[in-house]
Amino acid sequence: MADQEVLDKYAPTLDLLETKEAYLYEGELYIRYEFRDPEELQARMTYHKVGDDNVVSDENLIMLGVWARAQKKGERVK
């Protein structure tokens, strides 16, 4: 079971409607983020490793293999 202190730390990111799936793996939060691209008006899906600043940006994108490892070995929190 996830530590409540860690969940509180990442609460702003976990509460976002765009955060569709989240895992804790090795003390880090990994999320699947879905949003509507304003230019193409299509749904987009990206994968991120969220840091202490709780910011989801292009700077913390991860590769699909890292996401798969977090899904397989991590604890699902959303």
C-alpha positions, 0 to 999 in steps of 0.5 A: 500500500502506498505511503500516505505522505507520498500520495499527499506529495503527488496529490495535485498531479493525481487529481488532474482530470488529464492524469488517467493512470498512475504508478509508484515505482522505486519512490517515483510517480509515473503517469499516463497523461491524456489531453486534447491537442489544441492545434489538431483537436485530437486526443494525445497520450504521453507518459511522464515521470513526475518530480517533486515539483508536480509539473507535467511537461515535455521535459519529464517525458519517458519512453514507453519501455520505462512506462511498461516497467512502472506498470508491471513492477509499480503500485497502481495509485490511480 
